[in-house]
Amino acid sequence: MLETIFNNFETFLFVFVRVMSIFIMIPFLGGRSVPVQIRIAIALILALVITPSLGITAPLPDSILALAFAMGKEFIVGIMIGLTAKLVFASFEMAGQLAGMQMGYSMANVLDPQTSSQLSVLAQFYNILAIFLFFSLDIHLIFISGLIESFQIIPPYGATMTGSVFEGMLHISTELFVVALKLA
């Protein structure tokens, strides 16, 4: 396994950048409650596991500038994937805020350790419930398989940023807003 990674170090580097940028955005790993060293270690382990299974080899960009630009595109792809996951969790939090407001619990706020902001008790409960469901229903395994599939759809250093990508993100966020209203 390590032999494959050393032979495809540039692919491993791109996988690591995408995984790390996803972990920046995911609520339960991107907040202040998880130390940076642990996030980097988890991203490194996940990148070490994912890289050999991809079977993707592509030439490294010619110059340092092209390499930095390609890494930036991988970072943006990871941020967009992580933002989609964050929007799902935000819909639960928003549903809790709306339900708490309707029930009169919005005056009792607690400090959210992830964002260092004030949330209603019910919003924090919904947020913790969403994280609990994420792990107890094995959705984290589905998320990891989706992450692996993202490398088949958008291979390392193969991302192109078009308007349709941003339109898709806007559509997803609109749908999740509707879900939050329905959950409340």
KEVONU-394758 format. One line per 2 residues: number of its first residue (from 1); their letters; for each residue x, y, z of C-alpha. Coordinates in steps of 0.25 Angstrom, whole numbers, plus 5000, padded with zeros to 4 digits. Each point is the difference from the previous one (the first is absolute). Example, Ala and Ser with C-alpha at 12.3 -4.5 7.8 and 13.67 -1.06 7.14 Angstrom:
REM KEVONU-394758
1> as> 5049,4982,5031 | 5006,5014,4998
//
This chain:
REM KEVONU-394758
1> ml> 5000,5000,5000 | 5011,5010,5004
3> et> 5007,4996,4987 | 4988,5004,4992
5> if> 5000,5013,5007 | 5014,5003,4998
7> nn> 4999,4997,4985 | 4988,5010,4999
9> fe> 5004,5010,5011 | 4994,5012,4991
11> tf> 4986,4992,5000 | 5001,4998,5015
13> lf> 5003,5015,5002 | 4988,5004,4992
15> vf> 4991,4990,5007 | 5005,5005,5014
17> vr> 4997,5015,4996 | 4986,4996,4996
19> vm> 4997,4992,5012 | 5006,5010,5009
21> si> 4992,5011,4994 | 4988,4992,5002
23> fi> 5003,4998,5015 | 5001,5015,5001
25> mi> 4986,5002,4997 | 4993,4988,5007
27> pf> 4994,5005,5013 | 5005,4989,5009
29> lg> 5014,5000,4995 | 5001,5015,4995
31> gr> 4997,5006,5013 | 5009,5005,5012
33> sv> 4997,4987,5008 | 5009,4991,4992
35> pv> 5015,5004,5000 | 5006,5002,4987
37> qi> 5010,4989,5002 | 4989,4990,5001
39> ri> 4993,5005,4987 | 5013,5000,4993
41> ai> 5003,4985,5005 | 4986,4996,4996
43> al> 5001,5006,4986 | 5014,4994,4998
45> il> 4995,4986,5004 | 4988,5002,4991
47> al> 5008,5004,4988 | 5010,4989,5003
49> vi> 4988,4990,4999 | 4994,5007,4988
51> tp> 5012,5002,4991 | 5003,4986,4996
53> sl> 4986,4996,4998 | 4998,5011,4989
55> gi> 5010,4995,4990 | 5001,5014,4994
57> ta> 5013,5004,4995 | 5002,5013,4993
59> pl> 5012,5009,4996 | 5004,5010,5010
61> pd> 4998,5015,4995 | 5013,5006,4994
63> si> 5002,5012,5008 | 4999,5003,5015
65> la> 4989,5011,4996 | 4992,4989,4993
67> la> 5001,4991,5012 | 4996,5010,5009
69> fa> 4988,5004,4991 | 4996,4985,4999
71> mg> 5001,4998,5016 | 4991,5013,5001
73> ke> 4990,4993,4991 | 5000,4987,5008
75> fi> 4999,5009,5013 | 4987,5007,4994
77> vg> 4994,4986,4996 | 5002,4995,5014
79> im> 4994,5013,5006 | 4988,4998,4991
81> ig> 4998,4986,5004 | 5002,5004,5015
83> lt> 4991,5011,4998 | 4989,4991,4995
85> ak> 5002,4991,5012 | 5000,5013,5009
87> lv> 4987,5004,4994 | 4993,4987,5004
89> fa> 5004,5002,5014 | 4996,5015,5000
91> sf> 4986,4996,4995 | 4998,4992,5013
93> em> 5006,5012,5008 | 4990,5009,4993
95> ag> 4989,4991,5003 | 5003,5000,5014
97> ql> 5001,5015,5000 | 4987,5001,4994
99> ag> 4993,4990,5009 | 5007,5007,5012
101> mq> 4994,5013,4996 | 4986,4995,4999
103> mg> 5001,4993,5013 | 5006,5012,5007
105> ys> 5014,4993,5003 | 5007,5010,4991
107> ma> 5003,5009,5013 | 5008,4989,5006
109> nv> 5012,4999,4992 | 5013,4992,5002
111> ld> 5014,5002,4994 | 5003,4991,4988
113> pq> 5014,4995,5002 | 5001,4998,4985
115> ts> 4998,5014,4995 | 5001,5008,5013
117> sq> 4986,5006,4998 | 4987,5000,5008
119> ls> 4990,4989,4996 | 4986,4997,5006
121> vl> 5000,4987,5009 | 4991,4993,4989
123> aq> 5010,5004,4989 | 5012,4994,5007
125> fy> 4991,4988,5003 | 4997,4998,4985
127> ni> 5014,5002,4997 | 5005,4990,5009
129> la> 4989,4991,4996 | 5004,5001,4985
131> if> 5015,4997,5004 | 4995,4988,5008
133> lf> 4991,4995,4988 | 5012,5002,4990
135> fs> 5009,4990,5008 | 4989,4991,5005
137> ld> 4993,4997,4986 | 5014,4998,4994
139> ih> 4998,5013,4991 | 5015,5003,5002
141> li> 5003,4987,4992 | 4991,5005,4989
143> fi> 5007,5013,5001 | 5014,4994,4999
145> sg> 4995,4991,4988 | 4995,5013,4994
147> li> 5013,5007,5002 | 5007,4988,4993
149> es> 4990,5001,4988 | 5003,5015,4999
151> fq> 5013,4997,4995 | 4994,4992,4989
153> ii> 4991,5011,4996 | 5010,5011,5002
155> pp> 5014,4994,4999 | 5012,5006,5007
157> yg> 5004,5013,4993 | 4989,4998,4990
159> at> 4990,5010,5007 | 4994,5011,4991
161> mt> 4992,5011,5007 | 4988,5004,4992
163> gs> 4987,5007,5002 | 4992,4987,5001
165> vf> 5008,4996,5012 | 4996,5012,5008
167> eg> 4986,4999,4995 | 4999,4985,5005
169> ml> 5005,5005,5014 | 4989,5011,5000
171> hi> 4990,4990,4997 | 5005,4990,5011
173> st> 5000,5012,5010 | 4986,5004,4996
175> el> 4995,4985,5001 | 5006,4999,5014
177> fv> 4993,5013,5004 | 4987,4994,4997
179> va> 5004,4987,5008 | 5003,5009,5012
181> lk> 4986,5006,4999 | 4994,4987,4999
183> la> 5008,4994,5012 | 4996,5012,5009
//
